[in-house]
Amino acid sequence: MKTLAIVLLCLAAAPAAYADGPPQYAAQGGAGVAASNGSVHYVAVPWANGRTAIESIGRDGSVWNWPSFNGSWGIPMVSYRDAGGLSRDGRTLVLQSTTFGAPTSFLLFDTRTFRKRDGFTLKGNFSFDALSPDASMLYLIQRIDASNYSRYIVRAYDLRTHTLLPGRIADRTQKGWVMQGDAVTRTTSPGGRWAYTLYMNSGGTPFIHALDTVKGVAHCIGIPWASQDQSGLLNVVLTLHGKQLAVHWRSGKSWLNVDTATWRVTPAAGPGFPWRWLGLAAGVLAAAAVLLLLLRRRRISLPDGTLLARAA
């Protein structure tokens, strides 16, 4: 048993094996997806006889459990570097089939019993996008153009009734907006209600897709970008501070702010020029100059009563 655990640890440390196609996709190996408190993370690894093992790995690197399931499954990747699939309470993990294209299968893994809770297959090219906080609604990316995998729509799947809901999740205020792009990075609100995803959009405007996973509505926020080459967006990070979504660089340098109440985009205020300190310094210098002038022209008394004679 000890030897098996060591082997599993080695597999967990192996580079991720990605399915063909752009994000979103399902990954095996790599870092997997972690619980919000960091106490455990889950990694999918290939197993014998066409099965997939789901490793539960503790903070210290020890493997707790490794149940296996028929088929090739992976941890959903919602961007090039962000994994998803784990419910807010950490009790449900959504796994996705690794084969890119139609049909697409999903497996719901119970992290308490380490057993399969549910599973379903959809006739189409789908991938995981988000879960509602109570894990009752699953949001999916559906690729709608076989010749252009960057074109997609967002769909909702009711996990309680096992129903793919009709229609698409879209920004009703921008009916002409074409959903096209590749996810770069994501952040979520503390309660898990909102999912904010930055998309590169080759030949178009990059944007942030804000998805309300409770009400099932979305907003698209265009991001100003002058160059046709959008690869620089791979160095951008999203961070939420209250109602302000900060769009900044990995280095920590500020760039843009998005007001999540109005969706207004404004340049981020940098450290700015230190006018306050400059003014204080100027005041000190002015006072010193006045003091020197008085010393040269007349006798004055300092606060301690010392009398200074007029300079010659």
C-alpha positions, 0 to 999 in steps of 0.5 A: 500500500505504501508503494502504491501511494508513492507511485500515485504521488509521482503521477500527481507530480507529472506534467498535465496531459491535456486533451486536444483543442483550446480551453476549456478542456479537461486535464489529467495530472498537474496541480488539479483543483484545490478546495477553497481552504487549501486542505486538499486538492484533487488530481485525475490520473490515467489508470489501468484498463482504461480507467481514471483515478481521482487522487485526494491529496492533502496539504502535506502531499500525502494521498488519502484516496484514489478511487477509479472510474471507467473512462478517461476523465479530467479536471475541468480547466476554465482557462489556460491556468485556472482549474474548476469543477469543485463546488463551493462547499467542496462536496461535489467535483465535476469531471469532464471527458478528456476527448474533445468534441461531441459527444461530451460526458460529465461525471459528478464525484462525491468527495465525502464518499469517494463515489460517483454521484451522477453522470450524463452525456450531451450531444454536442461539444461542451465543456465546464464553465461554472457551478452555482454556489449550491451546486444545483446549476451547471454552466457549460461552454458549447462550441457552435462552430466546428471550423472555429473553436473560439466561437461559443455560447453559454448554456445552463444544465439543471443538475436537479432535473437533469435538463439542458435548459433551452436558450443561451446565457447572454448579455441582454443589453448587448444583443449584437455581441458575438461570443468568441475568444479563448479564456485567459484567467478567472476569479470568483466572488467570495460567495461563488456567485459571480465568475469573472473570466478574461477572454482574448478575442483574436480579430476583435475586442478582448472582454471580461465575461461576468456570469451570475451563477445564481440568476443565470445572467451574464455581462460582457465588458470590453477591454481596451487593447490597441494591438492586434496581438493580444498575447500580452493578456496572458500576463494579466490577472483579475482580482476582486476587491469588494465591488471593484474588479482589478485588472492588473499585471502579474508583476502587480502593476495596475492597469484597469478597474471595473465597477461591478455595479455599473460595469464601467471600466476606468484606468487604475490609479497608480501610486501617482506623484507625491504631491502631499509630501512635495507640498509639505517639503515646500512649506518647510523650505518656505518657512526656513527662507522666511526665518533666514530673511528675518535674521538678516533684517531685524532682531527677532525672538525665538520661541525659547526667548533667545534674542537674535541680533540683526545681521550686519 
